[in-house]
Amino acid sequence: MSMLTPPGMGGKYRITGDRYPRMRRPRSRRRLAFAALGSVVALGLAGWGTLQLIDVFSGGGGKGGDTVRAARGSTDCKREPGKGRDRGSGSSSRTAVKKLPKPSDITVNVYNATKRSGLAKDTADELKKRGFKIGDVGNAPNPYDKKVKAPGILLGAPGSTDGAFRVLSTQLAGTQAKNDGRRGKDVDLIIGSGFKDLVKQQDADKALTALTKPSPRPSGSPC
């Protein structure tokens, strides 16, 4: 036995030369099991992630598909034939509105239902300056005389509601609208006790412009 051999060690651990044996501990089975389990989990996560990416970019169901559809926007929007986007007409950014009559196309009869004298004439003169045609001017008929508490009442045929009434209401705030059985296109403006003055012409012009121009499409709308 060599002098380098520790006491009590012999056999394969006997040192007989200038080389030392490598003393290894046997591999633990538990470590091998954990390593195998970790490999299986890693492969599973990689496969699941791949499937999610495929689902997202293919526009499939689920949150991923919804995100892609929201980003593409127009892909999922249904359009009627002949109503696609037209850069020349500006239909992609504006919503069409019904064409309204111009003030010069509206004949207004102005009636005074208050105790203030000359109110109908003064109001009619101002409306004429603003481009409206003026018909009859005078005191309100008996059913309305001294009985209108609102700033004014707009009275006309049923067809006036979405046309002349909307245009004339830009000139006087707080008006009430009523329809009667007349066949003509003229409308009545019956001034009530709540009347103070017409809307300032500058503000009335802005309101009228807003009515006659299409409204822009809200931002973020996909269609």
Secondary structure, 3 states (H helix, E strand, C coil): CCCCCCCCCCHHHCCCCCCCCCCCCCCCHHHHHHHHHHHHHHHHHHHHHHHHHHHHHCCCCCHHHHHHHHHHCHHHCCCCCCCCCCCCCCCCCEECCCCCCCHHHCEEEEEECCCCCCHHHHHHHHHHHCCCEEEEEEECCCCCCCCCCCCEEEEECHHHCCCHHHHHCCCCCCEEEEECCCCCCCEEEEECCCCCCCCCHHHHHHHHHHHHCCEECCCCCCC
